[in-house]
Every structure is written in structure tokens, then in C-alpha cells.
Amino acid sequence: MIGVGAAILGETFNIGFLVYGDAIAGITVSIVILKVGFDLAKDSSHIILEQVLSDEEINKYQNTVLSIDKIKHVDELLARTHGSYVIIDIRISIDSRLSVREGHNISKSVVTTLKKMHPEIRKVFVHVDPYN
């Protein structure tokens, strides 16, 4: 509206640079639309593509796991986003003298505790190693 008004005033009062008001306004609006479109596409690509989480977030999950009884060490914890939720791959060490059933129960405890304490976590893959 401002551009059209400026062009009309420029034509009416013979002000040369105001005649281009409509074209300048059109270019400005086009630039704004391109910028908004680019920002939306960039944000959408972050949601669609997996992203590795920061060390701070990984430490938060690692501290949760270390609070679980019978876990001796977290060997590796990889966390990534997948859309709006988080997927975790974790390697934990437990006492090598524990039975397979006990190791399985500990890994189930890792999954349930992480999901309970951090609702953004949707999937957890646990690998159990013997602690020496």
C-alpha cells in the first residue's frame, strides 16, 4: 500500500524517485518472503534430519544411568534427535559375575528409567559389557 501510494504521489506531484515506490515495495516484500521461506525450510530440515545432541545433554542422560544400581560404568552414550524425540545408544558395564537374566533386567531398568526421567526419549538401545 505504501509503495502504490508513493508511486501515485510521485506521478501526481512529478517527484521522480517516488514513481518507483511500487517497484521498491514489491522487491522488499519479495526479499522478506524469501527470508521467511528460507528460515522455515532450515528449521524443518533440523526436525527431519537427525542431530547429535550436545555434551551437556548427553551428560544429563549419563548421570541418570549412573544413578541406577549395579551399573559400574557408562562406556559409551550416543544421543540423537529424530524429529521431536531422542534416540539413545548406550554401552554399560556391569559386574561380570552377574547372570544373563540380571544383566537383562538392568538393561530394562536403564530403558525405563531414562524414559521416565526424560520424556523426550522415545527409544533406547542398551548393550551390556562385563566390568573388569
C-alpha positions, 0 to 999 in steps of 0.5 A: 500500500505504501509503495502504490501510494508513493508511486501515485504521489510521485506521478501526481506531484512529478517527484521522480524517485517516488514513481518507483515506490511500487517497484521498491515495495514489491522487491522488499516484500519479495526479499522478506518472503524469501527470508521467511521461506528460507528460515522455515525450510532450515528449521524443518530440515533440523526436525527431519534430519537427525542431530547429535545432541550436545555434551551437556545433554548427553551428560544429563542422560549419563548421570541418570544411568549412573544413578541406577544400581549395579551399573559400574560404568557408562562406556559409551552414550550416543544421543540423537534427535529424530524429529521431536524425540531422542534416540539413545545408544548406550554401552554399560558395564556391569559386574561380570559375575552377574547372570544373563537374566540380571544383566537383562533386567538392568538393561530394562531398568536403564530403558525405563528409567531414562524414559521416565526421567526424560520424556523426550526419549522415545527409544533406547538401545542398551548393550551390556559389557562385563566390568573388569 
